[in-house]
Amino acid sequence: MNRIALITGASSGIGKAAAELLARNNFDLILTGRRSEKLQNLKDKIESETKSRVTTLVFDIRNKKETETAFQSLSDNWKQIDVLINNAGLAVGMEPIHEGFVDDWERMIDTNIKGLLYITRLVSPIMVERGSGHIINVSSIAGKETYAMGNVYCASKHAVQALTQGMRIDLVKHGIKVSSVAPGAVETEFSVVRFKGDQSKADNVYQGFIPLYAEDIAETILFMVTRPAHVNIDDVLIMPTAQAFSRLTHRKE
């Protein structure tokens, strides 16, 4: 019988890549996000190429009531989630703190911290009752370092790191694994969102070096969730070879 994984932010990027890879490795999937058409297309693709069962939940993870309503719509069988991948997250804007936009701050905090908490609060009690489960929080190099004009985004990802450690401490006695994976530069929609749709600015982020790709992080997640029961990978920092830390990338001219 396949294990069940719930992936937030599954319509693109790391979430989508993780869904496709887990489906090929005997996981059934609950895919969540705001873009119903993209989720449906991914569901159709996975079901046509694998034997995995897939269900989708369309909601905004920043909205507590929407999150609860969507989760409660699952059947009891689907609620027996073995792996929760808290992938939904974003960065918006790159202004110094005194010029920042409060709407951008709230969007990052509501998605990266509060959304992660909302879905974890729903899934973790079921894992506790069962005495098993694995929660993976997708963090960032920004959760390990702080860089100029990354103020609130960095703060939100530092919070993810702290929450991962706190969850691990609280849940260890219940046999639940908790992990974080912190990528460096990954070429996904991330920079398009950060620069509010400016594709040229987003493309420049990845010029002159080979970044990570969503599939690289998906492979790391697969490794983490397929370790033996006695092994927990607490924390993984994964960087492109050309990136030494957040603001030092070797670019070819």
GUKETOR-688066 format. One record per residue (C-alpha): x, y, z; chain; residue number from 1. Coordinates in pm, 1 decimal, padded with zeros to 6 digits. Each point is the difference from the previous one (the first is absolute). Example, Ala and Ser with C-alpha at 12.3 -4.5 7.8 and 13.67 -1.06 7.14 Angstrom:
<logu xx="01230.0" yy="-00450.0" zz="00780.0" chain="A" resi="1"/>
<logu xx="00137.0" yy="00344.0" zz="-00066.0" chain="A" resi="2"/>
***
This chain:
<logu xx="00000.0" yy="00000.0" zz="00000.0" chain="A" resi="1"/>
<logu xx="00138.1" yy="00341.5" zz="-00097.2" chain="A" resi="2"/>
<logu xx="00083.1" yy="00257.9" zz="00261.4" chain="A" resi="3"/>
<logu xx="-00182.6" yy="00333.6" zz="-00024.4" chain="A" resi="4"/>
<logu xx="00183.7" yy="00331.9" zz="-00039.9" chain="A" resi="5"/>
<logu xx="-00164.1" yy="00342.8" zz="00020.2" chain="A" resi="6"/>
<logu xx="00194.6" yy="00268.1" zz="-00187.8" chain="A" resi="7"/>
<logu xx="-00084.1" yy="00367.9" zz="00033.4" chain="A" resi="8"/>
<logu xx="00080.1" yy="00234.2" zz="-00287.5" chain="A" resi="9"/>
<logu xx="-00006.5" yy="-00295.5" zz="-00239.1" chain="A" resi="10"/>
<logu xx="-00101.6" yy="00180.0" zz="-00318.3" chain="A" resi="11"/>
<logu xx="00354.7" yy="00094.7" zz="-00103.3" chain="A" resi="12"/>
<logu xx="00368.4" yy="-00007.5" zz="00089.2" chain="A" resi="13"/>
<logu xx="00123.9" yy="-00218.6" zz="00283.3" chain="A" resi="14"/>
<logu xx="-00349.1" yy="-00112.3" zz="00098.3" chain="A" resi="15"/>
<logu xx="-00081.1" yy="-00119.8" zz="-00351.1" chain="A" resi="16"/>
<logu xx="00335.5" yy="-00175.3" zz="-00040.9" chain="A" resi="17"/>
<logu xx="-00039.2" yy="-00170.1" zz="00337.9" chain="A" resi="18"/>
<logu xx="-00349.1" yy="-00116.9" zz="-00092.7" chain="A" resi="19"/>
<logu xx="00117.4" yy="-00154.7" zz="-00326.1" chain="A" resi="20"/>
<logu xx="00296.2" yy="-00173.6" zz="00162.7" chain="A" resi="21"/>
<logu xx="-00191.0" yy="-00132.3" zz="00301.2" chain="A" resi="22"/>
<logu xx="-00271.4" yy="-00134.1" zz="-00229.2" chain="A" resi="23"/>
<logu xx="00264.1" yy="-00202.1" zz="-00184.0" chain="A" resi="24"/>
<logu xx="00112.1" yy="-00137.7" zz="00335.2" chain="A" resi="25"/>
<logu xx="-00327.2" yy="-00140.1" zz="00131.3" chain="A" resi="26"/>
<logu xx="-00158.0" yy="00296.9" zz="00174.2" chain="A" resi="27"/>
<logu xx="-00362.4" yy="00106.0" zz="-00030.9" chain="A" resi="28"/>
<logu xx="-00031.4" yy="00377.0" zz="-00003.6" chain="A" resi="29"/>
<logu xx="-00209.3" yy="00283.9" zz="00133.8" chain="A" resi="30"/>
<logu xx="00098.3" yy="00302.3" zz="-00208.6" chain="A" resi="31"/>
<logu xx="-00092.5" yy="00345.8" zz="00126.3" chain="A" resi="32"/>
<logu xx="00024.7" yy="00350.1" zz="-00141.3" chain="A" resi="33"/>
<logu xx="-00200.3" yy="00292.0" zz="-00131.9" chain="A" resi="34"/>
<logu xx="00016.6" yy="-00073.6" zz="-00374.4" chain="A" resi="35"/>
<logu xx="-00261.9" yy="-00264.2" zz="-00069.1" chain="A" resi="36"/>
<logu xx="00083.4" yy="-00048.3" zz="-00368.5" chain="A" resi="37"/>
<logu xx="00368.0" yy="-00063.5" zz="00068.6" chain="A" resi="38"/>
<logu xx="-00082.5" yy="-00243.7" zz="00280.2" chain="A" resi="39"/>
<logu xx="-00246.1" yy="-00186.0" zz="-00221.8" chain="A" resi="40"/>
<logu xx="00253.7" yy="-00022.2" zz="-00283.1" chain="A" resi="41"/>
<logu xx="00257.7" yy="-00139.2" zz="00241.6" chain="A" resi="42"/>
<logu xx="-00250.1" yy="-00250.2" zz="00138.3" chain="A" resi="43"/>
<logu xx="-00088.2" yy="-00117.3" zz="-00352.6" chain="A" resi="44"/>
<logu xx="00367.1" yy="-00034.7" zz="-00092.8" chain="A" resi="45"/>
<logu xx="00091.3" yy="-00197.9" zz="00309.6" chain="A" resi="46"/>
<logu xx="-00298.9" yy="-00231.6" zz="-00027.9" chain="A" resi="47"/>
<logu xx="00072.4" yy="-00066.0" zz="-00367.2" chain="A" resi="48"/>
<logu xx="00367.1" yy="-00081.9" zz="00064.0" chain="A" resi="49"/>
<logu xx="-00009.6" yy="-00180.4" zz="00336.1" chain="A" resi="50"/>
<logu xx="-00228.2" yy="-00215.4" zz="00213.5" chain="A" resi="51"/>
<logu xx="-00019.4" yy="00263.3" zz="00272.8" chain="A" resi="52"/>
<logu xx="-00330.7" yy="00137.7" zz="00117.8" chain="A" resi="53"/>
<logu xx="-00020.7" yy="00380.3" zz="00004.4" chain="A" resi="54"/>
<logu xx="-00246.3" yy="00242.0" zz="00152.1" chain="A" resi="55"/>
<logu xx="00017.9" yy="00379.6" zz="-00013.1" chain="A" resi="56"/>
<logu xx="-00102.0" yy="00273.0" zz="00243.4" chain="A" resi="57"/>
<logu xx="-00032.9" yy="00355.8" zz="-00131.2" chain="A" resi="58"/>
<logu xx="00031.1" yy="00267.5" zz="00267.8" chain="A" resi="59"/>
<logu xx="00213.4" yy="00290.8" zz="00117.3" chain="A" resi="60"/>
<logu xx="00220.9" yy="-00125.9" zz="00281.6" chain="A" resi="61"/>
<logu xx="00015.6" yy="00353.8" zz="00143.6" chain="A" resi="62"/>
<logu xx="-00368.6" yy="-00030.9" zz="00085.2" chain="A" resi="63"/>
<logu xx="-00052.3" yy="-00212.1" zz="00313.2" chain="A" resi="64"/>
<logu xx="-00367.8" yy="-00067.9" zz="-00065.8" chain="A" resi="65"/>
<logu xx="00061.0" yy="-00101.7" zz="-00363.7" chain="A" resi="66"/>
<logu xx="00280.1" yy="-00229.2" zz="00111.0" chain="A" resi="67"/>
<logu xx="-00214.0" yy="-00167.9" zz="00264.1" chain="A" resi="68"/>
<logu xx="-00299.3" yy="-00039.6" zz="-00232.6" chain="A" resi="69"/>
<logu xx="00212.2" yy="-00151.8" zz="-00275.4" chain="A" resi="70"/>
<logu xx="00170.7" yy="-00243.2" zz="00235.1" chain="A" resi="71"/>
<logu xx="-00324.1" yy="-00109.1" zz="00163.2" chain="A" resi="72"/>
<logu xx="-00141.5" yy="-00081.5" zz="-00345.1" chain="A" resi="73"/>
<logu xx="00240.7" yy="-00293.0" zz="-00022.4" chain="A" resi="74"/>
<logu xx="-00131.7" yy="-00346.4" zz="00076.2" chain="A" resi="75"/>
<logu xx="00129.9" yy="-00172.0" zz="00312.9" chain="A" resi="76"/>
<logu xx="00222.4" yy="-00224.2" zz="-00211.8" chain="A" resi="77"/>
<logu xx="00164.8" yy="00297.1" zz="-00173.6" chain="A" resi="78"/>
<logu xx="00058.9" yy="00168.5" zz="00335.9" chain="A" resi="79"/>
<logu xx="00239.4" yy="-00278.9" zz="00101.7" chain="A" resi="80"/>
<logu xx="00292.6" yy="00206.3" zz="-00126.4" chain="A" resi="81"/>
<logu xx="00344.4" yy="-00153.6" zz="00037.3" chain="A" resi="82"/>
<logu xx="00204.5" yy="00292.0" zz="-00136.3" chain="A" resi="83"/>
<logu xx="-00081.7" yy="00371.7" zz="00016.3" chain="A" resi="84"/>
<logu xx="00217.1" yy="00215.5" zz="-00225.1" chain="A" resi="85"/>
<logu xx="-00039.9" yy="00365.7" zz="00097.7" chain="A" resi="86"/>
<logu xx="00121.5" yy="00141.8" zz="-00329.5" chain="A" resi="87"/>
<logu xx="-00225.4" yy="00302.2" zz="-00056.8" chain="A" resi="88"/>
<logu xx="00207.1" yy="00314.4" zz="00038.8" chain="A" resi="89"/>
<logu xx="00115.5" yy="00313.3" zz="-00177.0" chain="A" resi="90"/>
<logu xx="00205.9" yy="00315.8" zz="00005.1" chain="A" resi="91"/>
<logu xx="-00147.2" yy="00331.7" zz="-00112.3" chain="A" resi="92"/>
<logu xx="00203.1" yy="00312.9" zz="-00064.4" chain="A" resi="93"/>
<logu xx="00357.5" yy="00102.0" zz="00076.8" chain="A" resi="94"/>
<logu xx="-00019.0" yy="00331.1" zz="00182.2" chain="A" resi="95"/>
<logu xx="00198.1" yy="00115.6" zz="00303.6" chain="A" resi="96"/>
<logu xx="-00204.9" yy="-00014.0" zz="00317.3" chain="A" resi="97"/>
<logu xx="-00080.7" yy="00372.5" zz="00003.7" chain="A" resi="98"/>
<logu xx="-00144.4" yy="-00017.9" zz="-00353.3" chain="A" resi="99"/>
<logu xx="-00176.7" yy="-00335.7" zz="00027.2" chain="A" resi="100"/>
<logu xx="-00366.6" yy="-00057.5" zz="-00083.4" chain="A" resi="101"/>
<logu xx="-00211.5" yy="-00130.5" zz="00285.7" chain="A" resi="102"/>
<logu xx="-00217.9" yy="-00196.2" zz="-00242.1" chain="A" resi="103"/>
<logu xx="00311.7" yy="-00186.6" zz="-00118.1" chain="A" resi="104"/>
<logu xx="00104.7" yy="-00069.5" zz="00358.1" chain="A" resi="105"/>
<logu xx="-00341.3" yy="-00137.0" zz="00089.2" chain="A" resi="106"/>
<logu xx="-00012.3" yy="-00217.6" zz="-00310.4" chain="A" resi="107"/>
<logu xx="00332.3" yy="-00162.4" zz="00093.3" chain="A" resi="108"/>
<logu xx="-00083.2" yy="-00041.1" zz="00368.8" chain="A" resi="109"/>
<logu xx="-00348.2" yy="-00134.4" zz="-00072.1" chain="A" resi="110"/>
<logu xx="00127.7" yy="-00253.8" zz="-00251.9" chain="A" resi="111"/>
<logu xx="00339.6" yy="-00102.9" zz="00132.7" chain="A" resi="112"/>
<logu xx="-00083.1" yy="-00014.0" zz="00370.5" chain="A" resi="113"/>
<logu xx="-00371.7" yy="00008.3" zz="00068.7" chain="A" resi="114"/>
<logu xx="-00097.5" yy="-00221.2" zz="-00294.4" chain="A" resi="115"/>
<logu xx="00257.9" yy="-00257.6" zz="00105.7" chain="A" resi="116"/>
<logu xx="-00145.0" yy="00006.0" zz="00351.1" chain="A" resi="117"/>
<logu xx="-00362.8" yy="-00024.8" zz="-00114.3" chain="A" resi="118"/>
<logu xx="00050.2" yy="-00321.1" zz="-00197.9" chain="A" resi="119"/>
<logu xx="00240.6" yy="-00150.7" zz="00253.6" chain="A" resi="120"/>
<logu xx="-00256.8" yy="00053.6" zz="00276.4" chain="A" resi="121"/>
<logu xx="-00250.6" yy="-00203.4" zz="-00200.6" chain="A" resi="122"/>
<logu xx="00228.2" yy="-00285.1" zz="-00105.1" chain="A" resi="123"/>
<logu xx="00224.3" yy="-00048.4" zz="00304.1" chain="A" resi="124"/>
<logu xx="-00270.3" yy="-00117.1" zz="00247.5" chain="A" resi="125"/>
<logu xx="-00084.6" yy="-00286.1" zz="-00235.0" chain="A" resi="126"/>
<logu xx="00366.8" yy="-00096.9" zz="-00014.5" chain="A" resi="127"/>
<logu xx="00020.5" yy="00018.4" zz="00381.1" chain="A" resi="128"/>
<logu xx="-00304.8" yy="-00223.2" zz="00037.7" chain="A" resi="129"/>
<logu xx="00152.1" yy="-00253.3" zz="-00239.5" chain="A" resi="130"/>
<logu xx="00349.6" yy="00026.9" zz="00149.7" chain="A" resi="131"/>
<logu xx="00179.0" yy="00057.9" zz="-00329.6" chain="A" resi="132"/>
<logu xx="00049.3" yy="00255.0" zz="-00275.7" chain="A" resi="133"/>
<logu xx="00251.5" yy="00232.9" zz="-00157.5" chain="A" resi="134"/>
<logu xx="-00021.7" yy="00378.6" zz="-00035.7" chain="A" resi="135"/>
<logu xx="00238.7" yy="00170.4" zz="-00242.4" chain="A" resi="136"/>
<logu xx="00020.4" yy="00378.9" zz="00001.5" chain="A" resi="137"/>
<logu xx="00148.2" yy="00159.5" zz="-00311.6" chain="A" resi="138"/>
<logu xx="00219.5" yy="00280.1" zz="00130.3" chain="A" resi="139"/>
<logu xx="00273.4" yy="00195.4" zz="-00181.6" chain="A" resi="140"/>
<logu xx="00357.7" yy="00119.5" zz="00021.4" chain="A" resi="141"/>
<logu xx="-00183.5" yy="00313.2" zz="00121.6" chain="A" resi="142"/>
<logu xx="-00084.8" yy="-00198.3" zz="00313.5" chain="A" resi="143"/>
<logu xx="00372.0" yy="-00043.6" zz="00067.8" chain="A" resi="144"/>
<logu xx="00130.0" yy="00345.4" zz="-00096.8" chain="A" resi="145"/>
<logu xx="-00132.7" yy="00353.8" zz="-00024.5" chain="A" resi="146"/>
<logu xx="00075.4" yy="00216.6" zz="-00301.1" chain="A" resi="147"/>
<logu xx="-00061.0" yy="00356.8" zz="-00108.7" chain="A" resi="148"/>
<logu xx="-00358.5" yy="00075.8" zz="-00102.6" chain="A" resi="149"/>
<logu xx="-00108.9" yy="-00348.3" zz="00102.7" chain="A" resi="150"/>
<logu xx="-00110.4" yy="00113.7" zz="00346.1" chain="A" resi="151"/>
<logu xx="-00353.9" yy="-00138.2" zz="00041.1" chain="A" resi="152"/>
<logu xx="00047.1" yy="-00296.7" zz="-00232.2" chain="A" resi="153"/>
<logu xx="00311.9" yy="-00102.4" zz="00192.5" chain="A" resi="154"/>
<logu xx="-00188.2" yy="00044.3" zz="00327.3" chain="A" resi="155"/>
<logu xx="-00281.7" yy="-00222.5" zz="-00123.1" chain="A" resi="156"/>
<logu xx="00239.1" yy="-00277.3" zz="-00102.3" chain="A" resi="157"/>
<logu xx="00193.4" yy="00029.4" zz="00326.9" chain="A" resi="158"/>
<logu xx="-00340.0" yy="-00060.2" zz="00161.1" chain="A" resi="159"/>
<logu xx="-00043.3" yy="-00314.1" zz="-00210.5" chain="A" resi="160"/>
<logu xx="00333.9" yy="-00127.2" zz="00129.4" chain="A" resi="161"/>
<logu xx="-00101.0" yy="00072.1" zz="00359.9" chain="A" resi="162"/>
<logu xx="-00340.1" yy="-00160.5" zz="-00048.2" chain="A" resi="163"/>
<logu xx="00163.0" yy="-00309.5" zz="-00145.5" chain="A" resi="164"/>
<logu xx="00214.2" yy="-00037.0" zz="00310.2" chain="A" resi="165"/>
<logu xx="-00295.4" yy="00072.1" zz="00228.2" chain="A" resi="166"/>
<logu xx="-00219.1" yy="-00255.0" zz="-00177.2" chain="A" resi="167"/>
<logu xx="00275.2" yy="-00260.0" zz="00021.7" chain="A" resi="168"/>
<logu xx="00030.5" yy="00053.5" zz="00376.6" chain="A" resi="169"/>
<logu xx="-00376.6" yy="-00013.7" zz="00055.1" chain="A" resi="170"/>
<logu xx="-00067.8" yy="-00300.3" zz="-00222.5" chain="A" resi="171"/>
<logu xx="00300.9" yy="-00225.0" zz="00058.4" chain="A" resi="172"/>
<logu xx="-00177.9" yy="-00189.9" zz="00279.2" chain="A" resi="173"/>
<logu xx="-00279.4" yy="-00083.4" zz="-00244.3" chain="A" resi="174"/>
<logu xx="00233.7" yy="-00163.1" zz="-00252.4" chain="A" resi="175"/>
<logu xx="-00041.6" yy="00278.2" zz="-00256.1" chain="A" resi="176"/>
<logu xx="00289.4" yy="00110.5" zz="-00216.7" chain="A" resi="177"/>
<logu xx="00046.4" yy="00371.5" zz="-00069.7" chain="A" resi="178"/>
<logu xx="00245.6" yy="00135.1" zz="-00256.7" chain="A" resi="179"/>
<logu xx="00088.6" yy="00312.0" zz="-00191.0" chain="A" resi="180"/>
<logu xx="00158.2" yy="00040.5" zz="-00341.3" chain="A" resi="181"/>
<logu xx="00155.8" yy="00339.2" zz="-00072.2" chain="A" resi="182"/>
<logu xx="00084.7" yy="00065.6" zz="-00366.7" chain="A" resi="183"/>
<logu xx="00223.1" yy="00269.4" zz="-00140.6" chain="A" resi="184"/>
<logu xx="-00078.7" yy="00146.7" zz="-00342.3" chain="A" resi="185"/>
<logu xx="-00264.8" yy="-00214.8" zz="-00171.0" chain="A" resi="186"/>
<logu xx="-00131.6" yy="00097.4" zz="-00343.1" chain="A" resi="187"/>
<logu xx="-00378.6" yy="-00012.1" zz="00042.6" chain="A" resi="188"/>
<logu xx="-00273.2" yy="00266.1" zz="00004.7" chain="A" resi="189"/>
<logu xx="00158.9" yy="00130.7" zz="00322.4" chain="A" resi="190"/>
<logu xx="00178.3" yy="00298.7" zz="-00152.9" chain="A" resi="191"/>
<logu xx="-00293.1" yy="00086.2" zz="-00228.6" chain="A" resi="192"/>
<logu xx="-00216.5" yy="00031.5" zz="00310.6" chain="A" resi="193"/>
<logu xx="00268.7" yy="00189.4" zz="00191.3" chain="A" resi="194"/>
<logu xx="00029.6" yy="00256.1" zz="-00280.9" chain="A" resi="195"/>
<logu xx="-00378.6" yy="00017.1" zz="-00041.7" chain="A" resi="196"/>
<logu xx="-00011.1" yy="-00142.9" zz="-00350.5" chain="A" resi="197"/>
<logu xx="00309.6" yy="00168.9" zz="-00144.7" chain="A" resi="198"/>
<logu xx="00136.6" yy="-00292.4" zz="-00201.6" chain="A" resi="199"/>
<logu xx="00321.2" yy="00177.4" zz="-00105.9" chain="A" resi="200"/>
<logu xx="00098.4" yy="00069.7" zz="00361.7" chain="A" resi="201"/>
<logu xx="-00085.0" yy="-00356.9" zz="00091.1" chain="A" resi="202"/>
<logu xx="00209.4" yy="-00140.5" zz="-00284.5" chain="A" resi="203"/>
<logu xx="00299.9" yy="00208.7" zz="00106.2" chain="A" resi="204"/>
<logu xx="00008.1" yy="-00176.7" zz="00337.2" chain="A" resi="205"/>
<logu xx="00111.9" yy="-00321.3" zz="-00169.8" chain="A" resi="206"/>
<logu xx="00230.5" yy="00141.7" zz="-00267.3" chain="A" resi="207"/>
<logu xx="00358.0" yy="-00124.4" zz="-00023.3" chain="A" resi="208"/>
<logu xx="-00026.6" yy="-00310.1" zz="00218.7" chain="A" resi="209"/>
<logu xx="-00193.5" yy="-00323.6" zz="00028.9" chain="A" resi="210"/>
<logu xx="-00257.7" yy="00030.2" zz="00279.1" chain="A" resi="211"/>
<logu xx="-00180.5" yy="-00277.7" zz="00177.2" chain="A" resi="212"/>
<logu xx="-00312.1" yy="-00133.0" zz="-00164.5" chain="A" resi="213"/>
<logu xx="-00324.4" yy="-00107.1" zz="00162.7" chain="A" resi="214"/>
<logu xx="00083.6" yy="-00362.7" zz="-00075.9" chain="A" resi="215"/>
<logu xx="00317.2" yy="00026.4" zz="00209.6" chain="A" resi="216"/>
<logu xx="-00201.8" yy="00091.3" zz="00306.6" chain="A" resi="217"/>
<logu xx="-00261.3" yy="-00265.3" zz="-00078.8" chain="A" resi="218"/>
<logu xx="00272.3" yy="-00265.3" zz="-00004.7" chain="A" resi="219"/>
<logu xx="00120.7" yy="00121.7" zz="00339.5" chain="A" resi="220"/>
<logu xx="-00353.1" yy="-00018.4" zz="00140.1" chain="A" resi="221"/>
<logu xx="-00042.4" yy="-00352.7" zz="-00137.7" chain="A" resi="222"/>
<logu xx="00322.4" yy="-00105.3" zz="00171.8" chain="A" resi="223"/>
<logu xx="-00119.9" yy="00148.5" zz="00328.5" chain="A" resi="224"/>
<logu xx="-00339.0" yy="-00173.8" zz="-00003.3" chain="A" resi="225"/>
<logu xx="00137.5" yy="-00340.2" zz="-00098.0" chain="A" resi="226"/>
<logu xx="00250.8" yy="-00042.6" zz="00283.5" chain="A" resi="227"/>
<logu xx="-00054.9" yy="-00288.7" zz="00243.4" chain="A" resi="228"/>
<logu xx="-00233.3" yy="00060.9" zz="00293.0" chain="A" resi="229"/>
<logu xx="00290.5" yy="00061.0" zz="00239.3" chain="A" resi="230"/>
<logu xx="00160.2" yy="00270.4" zz="-00219.5" chain="A" resi="231"/>
<logu xx="-00108.4" yy="00366.2" zz="-00011.9" chain="A" resi="232"/>
<logu xx="00180.7" yy="00251.1" zz="-00222.0" chain="A" resi="233"/>
<logu xx="-00044.2" yy="00308.0" zz="00216.9" chain="A" resi="234"/>
<logu xx="00129.6" yy="00274.1" zz="-00226.2" chain="A" resi="235"/>
<logu xx="00138.8" yy="00020.9" zz="-00353.3" chain="A" resi="236"/>
<logu xx="00162.8" yy="00309.6" zz="-00154.6" chain="A" resi="237"/>
<logu xx="00032.8" yy="-00052.4" zz="-00376.0" chain="A" resi="238"/>
<logu xx="00176.8" yy="00251.1" zz="-00222.8" chain="A" resi="239"/>
<logu xx="00102.5" yy="00031.0" zz="-00363.2" chain="A" resi="240"/>
<logu xx="00369.8" yy="-00076.8" zz="-00041.3" chain="A" resi="241"/>
<logu xx="00051.2" yy="00358.8" zz="-00118.1" chain="A" resi="242"/>
<logu xx="-00161.9" yy="00155.2" zz="00308.3" chain="A" resi="243"/>
<logu xx="00211.8" yy="00021.3" zz="00315.6" chain="A" resi="244"/>
<logu xx="-00256.6" yy="00189.4" zz="00206.6" chain="A" resi="245"/>
<logu xx="-00308.4" yy="00209.4" zz="-00066.0" chain="A" resi="246"/>
<logu xx="00177.3" yy="00294.9" zz="-00158.0" chain="A" resi="247"/>
<logu xx="00314.7" yy="-00162.5" zz="-00141.4" chain="A" resi="248"/>
<logu xx="-00059.8" yy="-00172.4" zz="-00330.8" chain="A" resi="249"/>
<logu xx="00276.8" yy="-00068.1" zz="-00250.4" chain="A" resi="250"/>
<logu xx="-00130.5" yy="00109.8" zz="-00338.3" chain="A" resi="251"/>
<logu xx="00169.7" yy="-00061.6" zz="-00332.5" chain="A" resi="252"/>
<logu xx="00032.4" yy="00309.5" zz="-00215.5" chain="A" resi="253"/>
***
